[in-house]
């Protein structure tokens, strides 16, 4: 048998040492490049000009059933008890109430229209007013808010024949119609009138708080939700909505505390679980988010957004099979929901699967040709593919539909920056700052451009402004900005001859 050769392949110890050193260098290089790639990915995702803010996307028809039941006495006609039994039209009114409960709004409207005409003929002013309110409420249910406001305004001339409760109902529904029509100041005026009629009714402050919230006057919304809680601490709803305001203000832990309280008061409050799940998603508490969305689906099995949000979270933690299973369930519930395709595209984007992302975004845009987020995300994808003209075309489309869509200006600015069109990029970053003076990202990007074109003093001021505004946990960019500031200060000092 031949003797096995254990001879060292290296001629001497020095050669062996060099080989080890080279191996260590290669390992360090791989680790370094991995860290850079991760930082770059985080950097790009943070700057992505698309917002996945789901705060206002809760599906009212799926999650608010309990809340609608509690509000029925204000936002449904409910006039059968106000009409005397010997009233000739009382039977028709009772029949109408049943139609409304079964959501047969067209039949309800026609029946009450007939009641109104008969009341006109008999000069029954109270019934005329009640009929108009009922018809106005029905128009609102059919999302014809202009028609609702018009009819309810006609009902105001009968206020002298209404009791206090009916007057509150009239003003609340006028407030609701104007809120839906985005006439927030007018909505608040009507809610004020309702509160004047009964200042101790907690629910009225809740509704006015909604108007302030939609108006983005969050401090006044908080004040109203606090008042509602003060008057009725056992109602879960104001805790939910106060949590929403706190969440928008990035006070996530306080928001979660309010959602917890809402759930404590009402363990089957699906909307509270849903919104707590969203807040946990933003904070990166993915396990808790999944638990909350799962609970929502126990309470409301056909809630599309619970499936899509849970799918999004599964994708974030690498559970891709579960993610796509959730998206498929959502698509079965509504195959024409463009939002589902956008969220799937977002996952493809994060994974660098740009062609797949574009396919899904094309589908979303086909389903909803004015879906701003779909265009904005597709623009970002094209930017990553270095197809700059297509990216700019998508951002332009967004701004054509909504000239104050900040994310589109930001995305277009980054695209111009990558193209080397710095003047156009700066102009768009300036627009971002005009729309949101607190957007630290725009100062950072603009500073880097000015440094590139040797406007060092302006770059220095912008980096400093960035440090004033950026969150303290934005470590990588904070450290980078500090280094650039030091470098720029040294450069300016040298150029001044000091």
Secondary structure, DSSP 4 states (H G I P E B T S, - for coil): -PPP----SSSSHHHHHHHHHHHHHHHHHHHHHHHHHHHHHHHHHHH-S-----TT---HHHH-HHHHHHTHHHHS---GGGS-TT-TTHHHHHHHHHHHHTT-HHHHHHHHHHHHHHHHHHT-HHHHHHHHHHHHHHHHHTT-HHHHHHHHHHHGGGGGGS-HHHHHHHHHHHHHHHHHTT-HHHHHHHHHHHHHH-TT-HHHHHHHHHHHHHTT-HHHHHHHHHHHHHH-TT-SHHHHHHHHHHHHTT-HHHHHHHHHHHHHH-TT-HHHHHHHHHHHHHHT-HHHHHHHHHHHHHH-TT-HHHHHHHHHHHHHTT-HHHHHHHHHHHHHH-TT-HHHHHHHHHHHHHTT-HHHHHHHHHHHHHH-TT-HHHHHHHHHHHHHTT-HHHHHHHHHHHHHH-TT-HHHHHHHHHHHHHHT-HHHHHHHHHHHHHH-TT-HHHHHHHHHHHHHTT-HHHHHHHHHHHHHHS-TT-HHHHHHHHHHHHHHHHHHHHHHT-
